[in-house]
Amino acid sequence: MTPEYDAVIIGAGPAGASTAAILAEAGRRVLVLEREQFPRYHVGESLIPFTFGPLQRLGMIPKMRASQFTKKYSVSFVQPDGHRSQPFYFFTRYDKETVAQTWQVTRAEFDQMLLDHARERGAEVRENSSVTGLIKEGETVVGVEVAEKSGRRYTVRARMTVDASGKEAFASRNAGWRMNDPYLNKIAIWTYYEGARRQKGIDEGTTTIAFLPEKGWFWHIPLHDDRISVGIVAEGKYLTRDGVKDPRAMFEREIAENAWIRENLADGRCTGEFWVTSEYSRHSRYCAAPGLLLVGDAFAFLDPVFSSGVMLALKSGVLAGEMLDQALEAGDVSPSRFAEYGRQMREGVENMRKLVYAFYNPGFSFKDIVMRHPEAKDLITDCLSGDLNRDYSQLWDWISEFAPVPDSLPYGAPLV
Ligand SMILES: Cc1cc2nc3c(=O)[nH]c(=O)nc-3n(C[C@H](O)[C@H](O)[C@H](O)COP(=O)(O)OP(=O)(O)OC[C@H]3O[C@@H](n4cnc5c(N)ncnc54)[C@H](O)[C@@H]3O)c2cc1C
């Protein structure tokens, strides 16, 4: 049977929408199937400087500049006693007009913009449409089964199926390829505040990471609609100590543990709803299999402490779209064509993962390593900014004087 589409994409988040935009722009027949009706809520609001590259490749920069999203120029860190470091400005290292200025986004709006952009480039999008199964001929995926919210069910055939289903990792979960990252088994609880105190001027969009005891942390992300996104991430046994189980109670107890957070939220009003997630940081054993390609969180999902998720999702969508277009042009979409895609994405995830491991180690602090090795500062900055396809072995050597650096995980090659 002749496939109706060159690619069918499961999920319309940043990874799916960017893959779709690149393929459609190249004249490919693309269908995006999204379970929800957009705009839909999603966590993950803080972008990092190297998101600029994929956004530019997509042609999104003019739209981002015309948006109301809060401009983000820096990150700062706060000790439990309330002492706040000077904001760390990205423009000390990168061009202020491009890479060094990024954004705090509300994902409902940002993801809608990306999806509209994919539509403008020619992608077909169907919302309220869940993918419920992969169709296989032998070992090759040849399409998907779809269930609409209306109750209608049908199948779609495509030369390639791209899994961009996010943390749900539709394909790798069903195939048994999802691998835990046992050390990074934290819990996150988050909510929103309105009318809380905001910094002024260039610091208005600063992300603040505020430390809690036992290597837990708060995020404080100022959004453009007078809301602040505030969350805590920590070990479950720390958050539930003394038998506390209610998310609001856990959250409010931790506010009392950090003076800066307490003072900066004091004038605000909590909007009420609390979200909770656990079990994050998962990796797919493979990036591709016959007829199948994995992008974004569906390929690898890393602890969000350094806000790398959206950048990695967009980067993987752009790269996967370009490589799939070349494979379609060559008439060969076999898994081995995606070996370089898998290698590049895993290299990036591993570099960020090593820094995340160090962050959670009680023996490590950015201050100590920079005091001993001042040259480490630029390398740490580059890694935190998302410049991830680089050799950081010198940095890992220095970090290993304070905390063990994990070996790279042996995942991410195509299944051939
Ligand atoms: C607590 C927390 C805080 C975070 N903070 C940040 C941050 O500050 N900055 C940052 O960059 N990242 C952050 N992240 C990570 C970020 O949210 C993700 O990395 C990013 O959303 C990944 O994009 P994606 O397109 O791969 O997946 P998603 O954005 O999750 O999109 C997947 C889409 O697929 C759809 N879908 C799923 N299953 C199906 C199906 N079967 N059929 C059809 N559609 C389906 C979903 O509805 C969804 O719309 C955070 C994550 C967490 C958990």
The ligand as a Gaussian input file, in Angstrom:
#p B3LYP/6-31G(d) Opt

LIG

0 1
 C        8.901000      19.806000      36.511000
 C        9.474000      20.126000      35.162000
 C       10.026000      21.374000      34.920000
 C       10.579000      21.666000      33.672000
 N       11.134000      22.898000      33.439000
 C       11.697000      23.179000      32.248000
 C       12.245000      24.468000      31.968000
 O       12.206000      25.388000      32.803000
 N       12.802000      24.670000      30.747000
 C       12.836000      23.693000      29.795000
 O       13.376000      23.931000      28.699000
 N       12.299000      22.478000      30.019000
 C       11.735000      22.204000      31.209000
 N       11.163000      20.982000      31.418000
 C       11.218000      19.979000      30.340000
 C       10.228000      20.311000      29.214000
 O        8.934000      20.392000      29.735000
 C       10.312000      19.209000      28.142000
 O       11.655000      18.848000      27.917000
 C        9.681000      19.635000      26.802000
 O        8.327000      19.933000      26.956000
 C        9.869000      18.494000      25.765000
 O        9.175000      18.766000      24.575000
 P        8.570000      17.561000      23.707000
 O        8.029000      18.186000      22.473000
 O        9.560000      16.474000      23.603000
 O        7.376000      16.965000      24.594000
 P        6.040000      17.667000      25.100000
 O        6.217000      19.135000      25.156000
 O        5.631000      16.970000      26.343000
 O        4.987000      17.355000      23.945000
 C        4.497000      16.057000      23.732000
 C        3.096000      16.143000      23.134000
 O        2.691000      14.839000      22.743000
 C        1.325000      14.681000      23.028000
 N        1.071000      13.225000      23.128000
 C        1.540000      12.376000      24.078000
 N        1.139000      11.110000      23.816000
 C        0.415000      11.172000      22.655000
 C       -0.276000      10.200000      21.869000
 N       -0.281000       8.908000      22.216000
 N       -0.923000      10.609000      20.760000
 C       -0.927000      11.921000      20.385000
 N       -0.295000      12.892000      21.101000
 C        0.357000      12.515000      22.218000
 C        1.127000      15.426000      24.325000
 O       -0.218000      15.793000      24.509000
 C        2.058000      16.639000      24.127000
 O        1.371000      17.747000      23.599000
 C       10.573000      20.686000      32.643000
 C       10.000000      19.436000      32.886000
 C        9.451000      19.147000      34.127000
 C        8.826000      17.797000      34.371000

